[in-house]
Amino acid sequence: MSKILVLGASGQIGTYLCEYIRSKGNEVIEFDILNSENQDLRIHNNNFLDSVVESADFIYFLAFDIGGANYIRKFQNTYQFLDNNSKIMINVFESIKKYNKPFVFASSTMAENALHSSYGCLKKIGEYFTKSLNGIVVKFWNVYGIDRHPDTTRNHVICDFIQKAKTTGKINMMTDGNESRQFLYSEDCCEALYSIQENYKNIDKEKNLHITTGVWSSISDVAKIISMCIPCEIEPGSKTDDVHHGICNEPDDYVLNFWKPKTSLQEGISKIIESMQ
């Protein structure tokens, strides 16, 4: 049995991942600011952080001050956003370096968009830190699942649309819906992360492991799928995408040597709606 530390354990991915790791017979150390004040990763020289890092056999660094596209649009250029995430990265990487632990850092496809996004720039810096410590960079592509700790200011697009369809009978989109994304169901994401942990020694650390389906879907497609499950009106917005700036980078398929996605977008959305009901 391994002792696994999950930083950001109460996040959308973290909650699923903790359950998945336990199902494999491992001990999980959950670390998240929602648990207690001494689990605030912005605290420098946090003895509690050092103690759990030292005791862990493996670390998932998922924690970040982030939300969906609306949250990024509103906050990513504020001082507080930049300060919070800079402190989180410095403190975590310092502790990992001190105890020389194997770890995975959760980056984002937005790191490829660093010139247009401060969030992407921060994640890119995190990638450089990770590679300097011989860790593994994973890039998430719009992972979605049930939000166990709902916060309307941080909603991701699929949960946001489902909630709107259920409560108002209308999905009013912020954009025209033409922008495309690759969406991955949370349970598939957890399988990918665990496969990476299991194959850690054999993985090329110079690779960025893109955890995604390889299937492009527009935001309008997402709304249509939801409207078939929850009859509702779809109201496109007038704006074009101003978060990803229309950039659609194709993912490297290196991760497929260790894992393959199972859940289609339609299946994933149906599972979320069933669980919410």
N, C-alpha and C positions, 0 to 999 in steps of 0.2 A: 504493500500500500504506500502510495506517495502522498506527500503533503503539498497541496497546491494553493498558492496565494493568488487570489483574483482581486486586482485593484480596479475599482469601479464595479463592485459586485451587485449593486442595485440598479445598474443601467439596463437598457433594453437587451443588450447582448449578455451582460454579466449575470442577470437573473437566470436566464436559460442555461448559461455555461456552468454555473454552480450546481444546478440540478443534474446536468449531464455528467459532470466529473464525479459527483457522488454516486451516480448510477453505475459507474465503472469501478466502484469500490475504493475510491480515494478519499482522503480527508481534505476538506476545503476550508481555507481561511478567508472569510469574507471581509473585505476592507472597503469601506465607502463612507463618505461624509454623512450620508443619511443615517448611518448606524450610531455615530457618536462624534463629538467635537474632536476627540483625539485621533480620529481617522480622517482629518482634513489634510490632504496632501500638500496644501499650500504652506503648512507649518514647517519652518526650517529646523534642522536638528531634532526631528521628531523621534524620540527614543522608542515609541511604540512601533512606528514604521520600521525602524532598524531591527527591532526584535522579531517581527514577523517575517521580514525579508531574510534574516539570518536563519530562521527555522524552516524556511520553505525549500522544497526540492525543485520547484519550478514556479515561474511567475508569469501571469498574464497581465500586461499593462494596458488595461482598457480605459482607465479613468481619463476624463477630459471635461472641461466646461463647454458643453456643446448641446445642440438640439437639432431640430429639422431645419429646412431651408429658410423658414421665416425667422428662426432664432439667429442663424448665421447672418442673414440679411440685416437684422436689426442691431446685433451686438458685436460682430467680429472686428470692427474697427474702433471699438471703444477701449479706453485704457484698461478698464477692469477685466475685460475678456483677455487682452494680451497679457496682463499681469498675472491673472489666475493661472492660465495655461503655461506660462513661462515658469512660474514657481512650481507647479505640479511636475513638470518635466525635470527641472534641475534637481529637485529633492528626491524624486524616484530614481533617476539615473545615478545620483551620488550614492544612494544606498545599495543599488544593484552592483555598482563598481566596487564598493567597500567589501561586499561579501561574495563577489564573483559568481553570481547565480545565472543559470540558463533562463532565458525569458523571451517572450514574444511582445513586440510593441505594435499596438493597433494604429495603423496609419489610415489614410483615406485616398480615394482617387483624386480628391481635391489637392493633394500634394503635387499632382502633375499640373496644377493650375496656380502655382505659387505666385506667379507674377500678377495675378488678378485677385488673389484672395489671401488675407492675412491668416485665416484659418489654415489654408493650404500651406502657407509659408511655415507656420508653426509645426505642422505635421512633417514637413520636409526636414526641418531642423531635427525633429525627433528621430527621423530615419537616420540622419548622420550620427547622432548620439548612439543609436542602437547598433549600427555597424561598427562603430569604434569600440563597442563593448562585446562584439562578436555575438550579438543577439539576432533574432529573426524579425524582419519587418513583414507584417501582413497588411494588405490593403483591402479595406472593406468597401463594398459597392452597394450602398443603400440596403442595409440589412433591416428587415422588418419583422415584427412579431407582436404579441400581446404586450401592452405597456402595463407592467405590474405596479408602477409608481406614476400614474398619469399626471402630467403637468401641461396645461394648454399652451404655455409659452414655448414648450420644447417639442411639441407634437411633430412626428414624422408624417409624411404625406399620406400613407395608406391608412394609418390609424385616424388621422385627421379627417380624411374623406369618409371613412366608415362612421365615425361619430357624427359628422354632419348629416349623413344620409339617415341615420337612426333618429336623430333628434329634431331635424328641421325638414326632412324630406327633400333636401336640395344639397347638391355638392357645388358650392360656389368656389371656383378655382382662383388662385392668385394670378396665374399666368394664362396664356392662351392654350396651354396643355400640349404644345407641339414638341417640347423638349423630351428627349429620350433618356432613360436610365436602365441600368441592369439591377434588378431586384433579387435579393436572396433571403429565403426564409430562415429565421433564427435557428431552428433546430439543425438545418443543414450547415449553418455557420459553425455551430458548436462541434459537429462532427469533423468539420475541416480543421478547426483549432486543435482538437484532441489528436487528430491524425498527425498534425505538425509536431505536437509534443512527443508523440510516440516515435516519430522519425527524426527527431531533432538532430541527432549526430550525423545523419546521412544527408541532410539538406544543405544545399549551397547557400551559405550566409550572404553571398553577394546578390542573391535573387530577392526581389520583392514579390511575395506570394499574394497574388490577386485572388481573393476569395469571392467568387461571383459565379453566376450561371452562364455567362457568355451570351445571354439573350437580351436584346434591346426591346424595351416597351416604352411607349410614350405615356405621359401623365394622363392624357385623354383616355388611353387604353385602360389605365388603372381605374379611372372613374367609371368607364363602361362596364368593366367586370363587376365592380361593386354595385352598380345600378341593376345588374341582372340578378344579384342576390338580395338586394334591398331596393325595391322599386322606388326611384326618386328622379328628380329633375337634375340635369347637369348644366351648369352655367359657367362657361369659360370666361376667364378674365381677359383684360385687354393688353396686359403687359407680356413681354417676352422674358425668357429666362435671364435673370441678372445675377445669379449665384454661380452657376457653372459656365456661363458665357458660351453655351452651345458647344463646348469642347467634349468630344466623344472619343476618348482614347480606348483602343482595343487592349484588353488585358493579356498579359503574358500567361500562357497556359501551363507553366511549370508545375503549379500546385496539383494539376490533374494526375501527376505521378503518384500522389498520395491520397487523393480524395476526388469524389465526383458528386455534384449536386443531385438531389432526388426530387425536390418539390417544385412543381410549376407555379407560376404566379397565381393562376386561377385556384389551384389547390391550397396554396398558402393563405390567400385572402379568405377562402371559404372556411378554413380552420380558425382564423381569427374571429370571423363573424359568429361562428358556432360557439366559440369560447366566451365571447362577449354576451351572448344570449343566455 
